[in-house]
Amino acid sequence: MEIPKRIRDKIRHAAHTAGEIFYGMTIFDWLRGLRQQRGEIERLFVLITFGDIVGLPILPPYYSLRLLPYVIPSLNRWKRSLLRERDLTDLAQLIEGVD
Amino acid sequence: MNAIVVLVIGALGIGLGYGWYARRIDRDIVQPDPKKATPAKMYMDGVDFTPASRNVLFGYQFKSIAALGPIGGPIVAAQWGWLPALLWIILGTFFIGWVQDYASIIVPMRSEGDTFGALSYKLISPRARSILLIFIYLYLLLIMGAFGQVIGVLFLSKPAVPFGILSVILMGLLAGQMTYKWKQDIILTTVITVVVAFFGIWLGQTGFISGIFEGLNNALGAGGVKIFWPIVTMIICYLGAVLPIWRWAQPTNYVSFWIIALGMLGGVIGMIIWHPSFGDFPAFTGWSVAGLGPLWPILFVTIACGAISGWHSLVSSSGTARQIEKETDALPVGGGAMFMEMALGVISLLTATAATGGWDAFKEVYASGKFGVFAVGLAAFLSHIGIPTSFGVPYGMVFLTIMGLTIMYLVVRFMRVASAEFLGDTIPALKNIHVGAIVALILSLIVIWTGVWQTIWVLFGGANQMMASLALLIVTLWLMSQGKKYAWTLWPGVFMYVTTIAALGYTGIKALMAAFAGTKVTGNIIAGVVALALIACALILGYDGGKALMRKGEAVPAK
């Protein structure tokens, strides 16, 4: 006996949802940590090549013009991310499962 | 009363709370717009702001907020009888808990992704942020004291436990090595490390291994055990706090997740199969409990997480709010995870009441080891799916120990960063990670060795609930500034504020009186001073908050 398509879709949807929740509880944090590390390295790289944009007294390297087209689309995000004021409560997310 | 009836009452609480009250607030007052760009999308930088699906975030949020708090609180509070504890878990979540967690996502999400530190600075006063940081530091120190006593003094000193803990930690290290260095598949890594960790827990309770630790404990003597095992706990915390996060904290937490999740799953299945009654466990034992105090206000800080927890607001604002993809996801993620935590609190209450076998059995187990009640209850549930109690009890203890340890080293990590930030310029040595970690560990050891556990637990709940009232105040101010109805956050905030000050005052005075009477002088003086410091901060906060409310009230007509 074949299961009707409507029920099959619902089962598939429920399994997908459960899978995502499970992923969120297990390795999502690992991947997020890696993504954050990569993001921080990229942020620093843009800082050492285009730091003059935010007033950092650096001599722009010769290849910064070649990189400019790749940096332009995310320039505003980069500036905001770099200059955003931070305090200790930013770190609260690191302590998961405290209570 | 039967365990299944309590589960059904809990499910009704979730159905009504989430399905009716929370949805109504979400739809009629907050009015999220799924088309509006969230900070996660607007400021996506791959570091702090990254959108994620709501199902993934639900799992992440639940894992971030649920740990020993919802397990420990109901066990301690069961001393007033099961009814007050059950009512506070359900009604606290219904009217306050989800409100705070949900609003702690909504407000930062609509305020450019600001954390509660920045929001308290902007909405209340500059010193409100400093007070929040004091709450956080004291809260974390009290966590170290409360969890450290249970883990270091009670659990690790049981001969069947240390080998299991060692296995889980070693398998955590192996998981990190396999994933990051050997580039192995995560499923293979999980299967190997989790199976070996379980084998280690089993091996730890066998006569040969537990005999070795028993011999060690005998050689140390009763006094030596209380000094040695807390030091072992602190060494584990030190390694977790100073080693790279990928090497220790992340993979150990990952392996621990499996140990804990499988235990919880087995426990719930066992409970449903067994569906025990509460026996002679009283619904209500009286208005006051010896050693703890009166039902109001102490019960309301004894069960913090599981009903309402201020720490959730910090986690939600700094982590989850910056990953929300659509505004409409805030309710299922923030509210939904809190209602799930309520379910965890109810299950924990059942391990204390239905699973222990009655009032006398509960009192006996509680007297010998506080959270040990949970281990015994879990073992009783697991025995109904074929797992022998001889393995179930040590497993329950390893379960709780590893749950506490995984938090403690992250707490030390945070404390060393906090001390470097606060005092690094005055005392440059604190900027060194080892010095910062050792200072945090020494402070923790002092609290562990000298403190009275129930007093520390109540203060821990008090600091936590004070952060909750601060979070609710910030949300109220934000709602006022937006011209939205705010009674649903204001009155829960006022209730938490008054109750917490009363609880801290009662506990602080009691601790100081005990110190003057010559009982545990150092520990009680520390507890009394911490309580008074928290009250002083709360009063300053109340003054600044009141002024901010009046400012906003004049600018916006009351609703």
Interface residues (C-beta under 8 A of the other chain):
Chain A: T17 E20 I21 F22 Y23 G24 M25 T26 I27 F28 D29 W30 R32 G33 R35 Q36 R38 G39 E40 E42 R43 S74 R77 W78 R80 S81 R84 E85 D87 L88 T89 D90 L91 A92 Q93 L94 I95 E96 G97 V98 D99
Chain B: Y43 M44 D45 G46 V47 D48 F49 T50 A52 S53 N55 V56 L57 F58 G59 Y60 Q61 F62 K63 S64 I65 A66 A67 L68 G69 P70 T115 F116 G117 A118 R129 L132 L133 I136 L140 I143 T179 I186 I245 W246 Q250 N253 Y254 F257 A261 A304 C305 S309 W311 H312 L314 V315 S317 S318 G319 T320 M403 T406 I407 L410 V411 R413 F414 V417 A418 E421 N464
